[in-house]
Amino acid sequence: MERVKATVADVSGTTHVASVAPRSTVYLNGRATRPSLRRLRTDRRPAAPGEVLPLGAHLLAPRRGYTHHGIHVGGGRVVHYAGLVRSRLRGPVEVVTLDAFADGRALYVKLNVRATYDAETIVARALSRLGENRYRITSNNCEHFCEWCLRGESHSEQVERWLAGPRRILANLGQLVAASLRFAPRLRRARSRATAS
């Protein structure tokens, strides 16, 4: 790791120039920082400008708060569920250019995709749903669409992650309620003994 010069002052106020290793940005107070987690992602690679993308590739375009998904169908075109990308009104499955899909943001190719179908079938499946307008953020979004094109199963890791937080809270709340119900009879017995004496 490259060392940097830092000016430090001792207790007497004398300043010294020291050569120190820069502080890691991966962990701060023992916790991984969000930018470092993004850098550590191994499930995607950036698409180079002008790169010829493989037919049927699962494409990703990060947005604020979520990642948008689409299927490359060749000729610099992407089929995606427009959903809530451009407005609060749901949009249909449509074909757009790579630039329109990326919307000025970085474009990524999802790696380690275990597709059930070959590239031509993936493209045919994507095109077969053009015009469909049944977008639902939790059950039929752009990631569900891509997973269906690739594997025949509607699935969204993003939705599962979003729902995991409330599920954990509810599970912990349930455990707290159960523990308090188990403890309540002991508390009543202790109170009755205290009032009897």
Buried (B, 14 or more C-beta within 10 A) or exposed (E): EEEEEEEEEEEEEEEEEEEEEEEEEEEEEEEEBEEBEEEEEEEBEEBEEEEEBEBBBBBBBBEEEBBBBBBBBBEBBBBBBBBBBEEEEBBBBBBBEBEBBBEEEEBBBBEEBEBEBEBEBBBBBBBEBEEEEEBEBEEBBBBBBBBBBBBEEBEBEBBEEBEEEEEEEEEEEEEEEEEEEEEEEEEEEEEEEEEEE
